[in-house]
Amino acid sequence: MAKSVTFSSSASNLSSHPSFTSLASFNSLTASPLNQPFTQSMMEEALEAAESIIKKWDPNSQSYTKIISLFRHNRKEAKEFIRCVRDLRRAMHFLVSQDSKSDKLVLAQNLMQIGMSTLEKEFFQILSSNRDHLDPDSASGQSTVSSNSEFEVFMEYDDDDEDDDELKKAGESISQVEKASALVMSDLRVIAETMISCGYGKECIKSYKLIRKSIVDEGLHLLGIEKVKSSQFHKMEWGVLEHMIKNWIKAAKIGVTTLLRGEKLLCDHVFSSSITIGQSCFNQIAKDAGLNLFMLPEIVANKEKKHHHHERIFKLMDLYASISDLWPDIELIFDYDSLASVKTLVLSTLKKLKDSIHTCLKEFETTIHKDSSKEVTLEGGVHKMTRTTMSFISSLSEYSRVLSEILAAHPLKTNTRLLESYFTAPILEDEHVNNHACSVHLAWLILIFLCKLDTKAEFYKDVSLSYIFLVNNLHFVVDTVRSTHLKNLLGDDWLTKHEAKLKSYAAKYELAAWNNVLVSLPEKTSGKLSPEEATTCFKRFHAAFAGAYLKQSSCVIEDAKLRDELKVSIARKLVPEYREFYEKYLPLLRQDKNIEMLVSFKPDNLENYLSDLFHGTPILSGSSHSASSSLSSTTSCFSIRCVKH
């Protein structure tokens, strides 16, 4: 779309005058602001000049001017026509003040009616034939042309000037298309001002509303905005409605910021001589369009108010954010009292969407609390619930502006002082709202979920496997926070404290899984062992290691970096101790024929076995070691008790 210069709506407001439809109407006329000292000769000259040009362009005449546009055919004559009509009006005021029953007043009235008929025809033709130059994008573009200078554009050019010269005041940088748009808008404004000042505003509005309303309605139709009823959505699948919301968000931005905003600016410009008429005209054009445009969000808000599904929260927030962003434009466009119903509808929709979004959050929290599934991964890997929960929470973090606005009105009822001690979320320079409410709430949701993980860890009969489960799942939580917008909301302190908790879980796993292997070796402070004692220690170590390895090799650490770190940590504790024992006591057993059976593992082999851990596939073969131990209660959740709701 071509962009055009815009216009100022601050031009002085000229009061409309009574219609010159009968001679009697002139008896009540007072002096017009336009009525300068006027003599008899000036009146006669005005009547003579007006009669000549007005009859020439009489729409009901048989001449060629009946089918030709005055403003398009001869702009010099169009300027003269407007000047003669205005002088005719002054002459009529003069005649009323001198002799209200004068025959010349009857002539003047007839000429005025013909002149208004001509201008009404011109007004309609300009509107209907210049749709491209009056498109909403042109009207809503930026401008350096004031309403006064546009009046000058029409009234003050020389007889031989071309259109480019007529728009010289608009600035040399304005394109040809922009100049054409400004010229058309200037013509409309001059005609409207002339007709309104002569009491023919009703006729002017009729043509304007007829054409411009059809353009606005057509624009909404092209954007995919159709009249809808709530009954259409009762049984509609959410997937279909979700697609409609996505399309509506795109269409609404264009509909508000370009279509309706441009129409408002154009209407204010054309009818700048009468604010009342401009308001009435825009009301008739835009009221139904505005109500129709915002009907879909209202229906969605009402539908979700009755049936809440927390996974729908994101489309609801998209809808809320879109309307909130458009609100400043909505306030400016629908600022008349007669259009208050549009703003009322929008505010009502925003309120319902806020309530639905908050209800979705509460439902999500309840879903975590109520999860009673005892299903866990056999190898201690990342639980499905961990993936879905953190995906949901990290997606919520992308809507921190919307959530902070909503949650500020719904603070947590739980004492959050301890909770807040786990994070110091920085307020980013590019954030225009305080995200504290959102940060607290998301930290709360994560805390509730971590408590649920502690509960699920208790379903493992093996203590070491329960810690593998906690290591995997807490690492996934921490990594999600670190790699998403959650980091900006929760801050480095939250990460530091939960990384420390992760290390604590890893250390407890090592103790539960490998301590029996480590204690199977003699303490360094003990005296030198006999060959028989050394043989016993070798056997004990081999049995403990084989049993631990078989059990732990079926476990999984899903993150490669974490997996390597844990294997290195275990190796550093076991291998040096075993190497020292191996090198010290192996020479004592050289004479034993079964030495290869007694000493199954060399220190280097030990490292190789450990390097194969945590892939979920045991490699060592041999007698299995069954160990079943009761699971001791796991560590309390970050020093804060899980709150049961």
C-alpha positions in Angstrom: 0.0 0.0 0.0 1.2 3.5 -0.7 1.7 5.6 2.3 0.6 9.2 2.4 1.1 12.3 4.4 -1.3 12.6 7.3 -3.0 15.6 8.7 -3.6 17.6 11.8 -7.0 17.3 13.5 -6.4 20.5 15.4 -7.9 22.9 12.8 -10.3 25.5 14.2 -13.8 24.2 14.6 -16.3 26.1 12.5 -19.9 26.0 13.7 -22.3 24.6 11.2 -25.0 26.9 9.9 -28.7 26.4 9.3 -29.6 24.9 5.9 -30.6 27.4 3.2 -33.6 25.4 2.3 -36.3 28.1 2.5 -36.4 31.9 2.5 -37.9 31.9 5.9 -34.8 30.3 7.3 -32.8 33.5 6.6 -34.9 35.6 8.9 -33.2 34.0 11.9 -29.6 34.2 10.6 -27.2 36.3 12.6 -24.1 37.7 11.1 -21.7 35.0 10.0 -18.0 35.0 11.2 -17.2 35.0 7.5 -19.3 38.2 6.9 -16.9 40.9 6.4 -18.0 44.4 5.3 -20.1 43.7 2.2 -21.5 46.3 -0.2 -24.4 46.2 -2.6 -22.1 46.1 -5.6 -20.0 43.2 -4.0 -23.2 41.3 -3.5 -24.3 41.8 -7.1 -20.8 40.7 -8.4 -20.9 37.6 -6.1 -24.3 36.7 -7.5 -23.3 37.2 -11.1 -20.0 35.2 -10.7 -21.8 32.4 -8.8 -24.6 32.1 -11.3 -22.2 31.8 -14.2 -20.0 29.0 -12.8 -22.6 27.2 -10.7 -25.0 26.9 -13.7 -22.2 25.7 -15.9 -21.6 22.8 -13.5 -25.2 22.1 -12.8 -25.5 18.2 -12.5 -29.0 18.5 -14.0 -28.0 20.5 -17.0 -27.7 19.0 -20.5 -24.1 20.2 -21.0 -21.0 18.1 -21.1 -20.3 19.1 -17.5 -23.0 16.8 -16.3 -20.7 13.8 -16.8 -17.3 15.4 -16.1 -15.7 15.9 -12.7 -15.0 19.5 -11.9 -12.1 18.8 -9.6 -10.5 16.3 -12.0 -11.2 18.3 -15.2 -10.1 21.8 -14.2 -8.7 22.5 -10.8 -8.4 26.2 -11.5 -12.2 26.3 -12.1 -12.7 24.1 -9.0 -10.9 26.6 -6.9 -13.1 29.4 -8.5 -16.2 27.3 -7.9 -15.5 27.0 -4.1 -14.7 30.7 -3.9 -17.9 31.7 -5.6 -20.0 29.4 -3.3 -18.4 30.9 -0.3 -18.9 34.4 -1.6 -22.5 33.5 -2.5 -23.0 32.5 1.2 -21.8 35.9 2.2 -24.1 37.6 -0.3 -27.0 35.7 1.2 -26.1 36.9 4.6 -26.0 40.4 3.2 -29.4 40.0 1.5 -31.0 38.7 4.7 -29.7 41.7 6.6 -31.0 44.1 4.0 -34.2 42.6 2.5 -35.2 39.0 3.4 -38.0 39.0 0.7 -35.7 40.1 -2.1 -35.9 38.3 -5.4 -32.2 38.1 -5.5 -32.3 36.1 -2.3 -34.5 33.6 -4.0 -32.0 33.4 -6.9 -29.2 33.0 -4.4 -31.0 30.2 -2.7 -31.5 28.4 -5.9 -27.9 28.8 -6.9 -26.8 27.5 -3.5 -28.9 24.4 -3.9 -27.4 23.7 -7.3 -23.9 24.4 -6.0 -24.4 22.0 -3.1 -25.8 19.4 -5.5 -22.6 19.8 -7.6 -20.3 19.5 -4.6 -22.2 16.5 -3.3 -21.7 14.8 -6.7 -18.0 15.8 -6.6 -17.6 14.6 -3.1 -19.1 11.2 -4.0 -17.0 10.9 -7.1 -13.7 11.7 -5.3 -14.5 9.2 -2.6 -15.4 6.4 -5.0 -12.7 6.9 -7.6 -9.8 7.5 -5.2 -10.0 4.4 -3.0 -6.3 3.7 -3.5 -5.3 7.2 -2.5 -7.6 7.0 0.6 -6.6 3.5 1.7 -6.1 3.2 5.5 -2.4 2.8 5.2 -2.2 6.2 3.5 -4.3 7.8 6.1 -2.4 6.3 9.0 1.1 7.2 7.6 3.3 9.9 9.0 2.8 13.5 7.9 4.4 16.9 7.9 1.3 18.6 6.4 -1.0 20.5 8.8 -4.6 21.0 8.1 -4.0 24.7 7.4 -1.4 24.0 4.8 -3.7 21.5 3.1 -6.3 24.2 2.9 -3.6 26.4 1.3 -2.8 23.5 -1.1 -6.2 23.8 -2.6 -6.9 27.5 -2.3 -3.6 29.2 -2.9 -2.0 27.9 -6.0 -1.5 29.9 -9.2 -3.6 29.4 -12.2 -0.9 27.7 -14.2 0.6 25.6 -11.4 0.8 21.8 -11.8 -0.2 19.4 -9.0 3.4 19.1 -7.9 3.5 22.8 -7.3 0.2 22.7 -5.5 1.7 20.4 -2.9 5.0 22.3 -2.6 4.2 23.1 1.1 4.0 19.3 1.8 7.7 19.1 1.4 10.1 18.1 -1.3 10.7 14.7 0.2 7.1 13.5 -0.2 6.6 11.0 -3.0 4.3 11.4 -6.0 1.9 8.9 -4.6 1.9 10.7 -1.2 1.3 14.0 -2.9 -1.7 12.5 -4.8 -3.1 11.2 -1.5 -2.7 14.5 0.2 -4.4 16.3 -2.8 -7.4 14.0 -2.6 -7.8 14.4 1.1 -7.4 18.2 0.8 -10.2 18.3 -1.9 -12.5 16.2 0.4 -11.8 18.5 3.3 -12.5 21.7 1.4 -15.7 20.3 0.0 -16.9 19.0 3.4 -16.0 22.3 5.1 -17.9 24.3 2.4 -21.0 22.1 2.5 -21.1 22.1 6.3 -20.7 25.8 6.6 -23.6 26.2 4.1 -25.8 23.9 6.2 -25.5 20.8 4.0 -23.5 18.6 6.3 -26.2 15.8 6.3 -25.8 15.3 2.5 -22.0 15.3 2.9 -22.2 12.6 5.7 -24.5 10.4 3.7 -22.0 10.0 0.8 -19.0 9.7 3.1 -20.6 7.0 5.3 -21.9 5.0 2.4 -18.5 4.6 0.8 -16.2 4.5 3.7 -18.3 2.0 5.8 -18.2 -0.4 2.8 -14.4 0.0 2.7 -14.0 -0.7 6.4 -16.3 -3.7 6.2 -14.5 -5.0 3.2 -11.2 -4.5 4.9 -12.2 -6.6 7.9 -13.6 -9.3 5.5 -10.3 -9.5 3.7 -8.5 -9.8 7.0 -10.7 -12.8 7.8 -12.9 -11.1 10.4 -16.5 -12.3 10.0 -19.5 -11.8 12.2 -19.6 -14.7 14.7 -22.0 -16.0 17.2 -21.1 -17.9 20.5 -23.3 -20.8 19.4 -20.8 -21.5 16.6 -18.1 -22.3 19.2 -19.9 -24.6 21.6 -18.7 -27.8 20.0 -15.7 -26.5 18.1 -12.5 -28.4 18.6 -9.7 -26.5 20.4 -7.3 -27.1 17.5 -9.7 -25.3 15.1 -10.2 -22.4 17.6 -6.4 -22.2 18.3 -5.9 -21.7 14.5 -8.6 -19.0 14.5 -6.9 -17.2 17.4 -3.6 -17.2 15.7 -5.1 -15.7 12.5 -7.1 -13.2 14.6 -4.0 -11.9 16.3 -2.4 -11.0 13.0 -5.6 -9.6 11.6 -6.4 -7.5 14.7 -3.1 -5.7 14.5 -3.7 -4.6 11.0 -7.4 -4.0 11.6 -6.7 -1.6 14.6 -3.4 0.1 13.7 -4.0 0.5 10.0 -7.6 0.1 9.0 -9.5 1.7 11.9 -6.8 4.1 12.9 -6.4 5.3 9.3 -10.2 5.7 9.0 -10.3 7.7 12.2 -7.5 10.0 11.0 -9.2 10.4 7.6 -12.6 11.2 9.1 -11.1 13.7 11.6 -9.3 15.3 8.7 -12.2 15.5 6.3 -14.6 16.8 8.9 -12.2 18.9 10.9 -14.5 21.9 10.5 -17.1 20.2 12.7 -16.1 17.8 15.5 -19.7 16.8 16.1 -20.3 15.8 12.5 -16.9 14.0 12.4 -17.8 12.0 15.5 -21.2 11.1 14.3 -19.8 10.0 10.9 -17.0 7.9 12.4 -19.4 6.3 14.9 -21.6 5.1 12.1 -18.6 3.7 10.2 -16.6 2.1 12.9 -18.9 1.1 15.8 -20.2 -2.2 14.3 -16.7 -2.9 12.8 -15.1 -2.5 16.3 -17.6 -4.7 18.0 -17.3 -7.3 15.3 -13.5 -7.3 15.4 -13.4 -8.0 19.1 -16.2 -10.5 19.3 -13.9 -13.6 18.8 -11.7 -12.8 21.9 -14.9 -12.3 23.9 -16.3 -15.6 22.9 -13.0 -17.4 23.6 -12.8 -15.8 27.0 -16.4 -16.8 27.9 -15.7 -20.4 26.6 -12.6 -20.8 28.7 -14.2 -19.3 31.8 -16.4 -22.4 31.9 -13.9 -25.1 30.8 -10.3 -24.6 31.9 -7.4 -26.6 30.4 -4.0 -25.5 31.6 -2.3 -26.4 28.3 -4.4 -23.7 26.6 -2.9 -20.9 28.7 -0.4 -20.0 26.0 -3.0 -19.1 23.3 -4.9 -17.2 26.0 -1.8 -15.2 26.9 -1.1 -14.6 23.2 -4.6 -13.2 22.9 -4.3 -11.1 26.1 -0.9 -9.7 25.1 -2.2 -8.8 21.6 -5.2 -6.9 22.9 -3.1 -5.2 25.6 -0.6 -4.0 23.1 -3.4 -2.6 21.0 -5.2 -0.9 23.9 -3.5 2.5 23.5 -4.6 2.6 19.8 -8.1 1.4 20.8 -8.4 4.2 23.4 -7.5 6.8 20.8 -9.6 5.4 18.0 -12.8 4.8 20.0 -12.4 7.9 22.2 -16.0 9.2 21.7 -18.8 8.5 24.1 -20.8 7.0 21.3 -18.1 4.3 20.8 -17.8 3.5 24.5 -19.4 0.1 24.0 -16.3 -1.0 22.0 -13.9 -0.1 24.8 -16.3 -1.7 27.3 -16.2 -5.0 25.3 -12.4 -4.9 25.1 -11.9 -4.3 28.8 -14.4 -7.0 29.7 -12.5 -9.4 27.4 -9.2 -8.5 29.0 -10.6 -9.1 32.5 -12.1 -12.5 31.6 -8.8 -13.5 29.9 -6.8 -12.5 33.0 -9.1 -14.6 35.2 -8.9 -17.6 32.8 -5.1 -17.4 32.7 -4.8 -17.3 36.5 -7.2 -20.3 36.7 -5.1 -22.2 34.3 -2.0 -21.6 36.5 -3.8 -22.9 39.5 -5.0 -25.9 37.6 -1.4 -26.7 36.5 -0.3 -26.5 40.2 -3.1 -28.7 41.2 -2.2 -31.2 38.5 1.4 -31.5 40.0 0.0 -31.9 43.5 -2.5 -34.6 42.6 -0.1 -36.7 40.5 -0.2 -40.1 42.2 1.5 -42.2 39.5 4.0 -44.7 40.9 5.5 -45.3 37.5 9.3 -44.6 37.4 12.0 -45.3 34.9 13.7 -48.6 35.6 17.2 -47.2 35.0 16.6 -44.0 37.0 16.5 -41.7 33.9 14.6 -38.5 33.4 10.9 -38.9 34.1 8.3 -38.0 31.5 6.7 -35.7 34.0 9.9 -33.8 34.4 10.2 -33.2 30.7 6.6 -32.0 30.3 6.5 -30.0 33.5 9.7 -28.1 32.8 8.7 -27.6 29.2 5.5 -26.0 30.4 7.2 -23.8 33.0 10.0 -22.7 30.7 7.3 -21.7 28.1 5.5 -19.7 30.8 8.7 -17.8 31.4 8.5 -16.4 27.9 5.3 -14.6 29.0 6.8 -12.9 32.0 5.3 -9.5 31.1 1.8 -10.9 30.9 2.2 -13.1 33.9 3.6 -10.4 36.1 0.7 -8.2 35.3 -1.8 -10.9 36.1 0.0 -12.4 39.1 0.5 -9.0 40.7 -3.2 -9.0 41.5 -3.0 -12.7 42.7 0.0 -13.0 45.1 0.8 -16.4 46.5 -1.0 -17.1 49.8 2.0 -19.2 51.0 4.7 -17.5 53.0 7.3 -16.8 50.2 10.1 -15.4 52.4 12.1 -18.7 52.4 11.2 -19.3 48.7 12.5 -15.8 47.7 15.8 -16.6 49.5 16.5 -19.1 46.7 16.7 -16.6 44.0 17.7 -13.0 43.3 16.3 -12.4 39.8 17.8 -9.4 38.1 15.5 -6.9 36.4 16.8 -6.6 32.8 17.3 -3.2 31.3 14.9 -4.0 28.5 12.1 -5.1 30.8 9.5 -2.4 31.3 7.7 -4.2 34.1 8.7 -5.7 37.4 8.9 -9.5 36.9 9.1 -10.2 40.6 5.6 -11.7 40.8 6.3 -13.9 37.9 9.7 -15.0 39.3 8.2 -15.9 42.7 5.3 -17.9 41.1 7.5 -19.9 38.7 10.0 -20.6 41.5 7.1 -21.9 43.6 5.9 -24.2 40.8 9.4 -25.6 40.4 9.6 -26.2 44.1 6.3 -28.1 44.2 7.5 -30.2 41.3 10.9 -31.0 43.0 9.0 -32.1 46.1 7.0 -34.4 43.8 10.3 -35.8 42.5 11.4 -36.6 46.0 8.2 -38.5 46.5 8.7 -40.5 43.3 12.3 -41.3 44.3 10.9 -43.2 47.3 9.3 -45.7 44.9 12.7 -47.2 44.2 13.7 -50.1 46.5 17.4 -49.5 45.8 18.8 -46.4 47.5 21.5 -45.8 44.9 19.0 -45.9 42.1 16.8 -43.4 43.9 19.7 -41.0 43.9 20.5 -41.7 40.3 16.8 -40.7 39.6 17.2 -37.5 41.6 20.5 -36.6 39.9 19.1 -37.1 36.4 15.9 -35.2 37.1 17.3 -32.3 39.1 20.0 -31.9 36.5 17.3 -31.7 33.8 15.5 -29.0 35.8 18.7 -27.0 36.4 19.7 -27.3 32.8 16.3 -26.1 31.6 16.5 -23.1 33.9 20.0 -22.3 32.8 19.2 -22.5 29.0 15.9 -20.6 29.0 14.4 -17.3 30.0 13.9 -18.8 33.5 17.5 -17.9 34.2 16.7 -14.2 33.9 13.7 -14.6 36.2 15.3 -16.9 38.9 18.9 -15.6 38.7 22.3 -17.0 39.4 21.7 -17.6 43.1 18.9 -20.1 42.3 21.2 -21.9 39.9 24.1 -22.0 42.4 22.0 -23.4 45.2 20.4 -26.1 43.1 23.7 -27.1 41.5 25.0 -27.6 45.0 22.0 -29.8 45.7 22.7 -31.7 42.6 26.3 -32.4 43.8 24.9 -33.5 47.1 22.7 -36.1 45.4 25.7 -37.3 43.3 27.8 -37.7 46.5 25.0 -39.6 48.2 24.7 -41.9 45.2 28.4 -42.7 45.3 28.2 -43.5 48.9 25.2 -45.7 48.5 26.4 -47.5 45.4 30.2 -47.9 45.9 30.9 -47.6 49.5 30.7 -51.4 50.0 33.4 -51.8 47.3 35.6 -49.3 48.9 35.3 -50.7 52.4 36.1 -54.2 51.1 39.8 -53.1 50.9 41.8 -53.1 54.1 42.4 -49.8 55.8 45.9 -48.3 55.4 46.4 -48.2 59.1 46.0 -52.0 59.4 49.1 -54.2 59.6 50.5 -56.2 56.8 48.2 -59.0 55.7 49.1 -62.6 55.3 48.7 -64.3 51.9 45.5 -65.9 53.2 44.1 -62.5 54.4 45.1 -60.8 51.1 43.4 -63.6 49.2 40.3 -63.0 51.2 40.4 -59.3 50.5 40.8 -59.8 46.8 37.8 -62.1 46.7 35.8 -59.7 48.8 36.7 -56.7 46.6 36.0 -58.7 43.4 32.6 -59.8 44.6 31.7 -56.3 45.8 32.8 -54.6 42.6 31.2 -57.2 40.3 27.9 -56.8 42.2 28.0 -53.1 42.3 29.0 -52.9 38.6 26.2 -55.2 37.5 23.6 -53.2 39.3 25.0 -49.7 38.4 25.8 -50.5 34.8 22.0 -50.9 34.2 21.5 -47.3 35.4 21.5 -44.3 33.0 22.9 -40.8 33.3 21.4 -39.1 30.3 23.6 -36.0 30.2 27.0 -36.9 28.8 28.9 -34.3 30.7 27.3 -35.3 34.0 27.9 -38.9 33.2 31.6 -38.4 32.6 32.0 -36.3 35.8 30.3 -39.0 37.9 32.5 -41.7 36.4 35.7 -39.7 37.0 34.6 -39.1 40.6 34.0 -42.8 41.3 37.3 -43.8 39.6 39.3 -41.3 41.7 38.0 -42.9 44.8 38.3 -46.6 43.9 41.2 -47.0 41.4 44.0 -45.4 43.4 43.0 -47.4 46.5 42.8 -50.7 44.6 46.0 -50.0 42.7 47.9 -49.5 45.9 46.5 -52.7 47.4 47.0 -54.6 44.1 50.6 -53.6 43.8 51.4 -54.3 47.4 49.8 -57.8 47.8 49.8 -59.3 44.3 53.5 -60.5 44.7 52.5 -62.5 47.8 50.1 -64.6 45.6 52.5 -65.3 42.7 52.9 -68.9 43.9 49.1 -69.6 43.8 48.1 -71.5 40.7 44.6 -69.9 40.8 45.9 -66.4 40.9 44.1 -65.4 37.7 40.8 -66.5 39.1 41.5 -64.8 42.4 42.7 -61.5 40.8 40.1 -60.9 38.1 40.6 -57.2 37.9 43.7 -55.3 37.2 43.7 -51.6 38.0 43.5 -50.7 34.4 40.7 -53.1 33.8 38.9 -51.4 36.7 39.0 -48.1 34.9 37.7 -49.6 31.7 34.8 -51.1 33.5 34.0 -47.8 35.2 34.1 -46.0 31.9 31.3 -48.2 30.6 28.9 -47.2 33.4 25.6 -45.3 33.1 24.7 -46.3 29.5 22.1 -48.7 30.7 23.9 -51.8 29.3 25.8 -54.1 31.7 29.0 -55.6 30.1 30.5 -57.6 32.9 29.3 -61.2 33.0 29.3 -63.5 36.0 27.2 -64.3 39.0 24.7 -61.6 39.8 24.6 -59.9 43.1 21.1 -59.4 44.4 20.8 -56.7 46.9 17.6 -55.3 48.2 17.7 -52.7 50.8 14.9 -50.5 52.2 14.9 -47.0 50.9 15.7 -44.6 53.7 13.8 -41.3 53.6 15.4 -39.0 51.1 16.6 -35.6 52.0 14.0 -33.0 52.6 13.2 -30.8 49.6 15.7 -28.0 49.7 15.1 -27.5 53.4 11.5 -26.5 52.7 8.8 -29.0 53.5 6.5 -29.9 50.6 3.2 -28.4 51.2 0.3 -30.8 50.8 -2.8 -29.2 49.4 
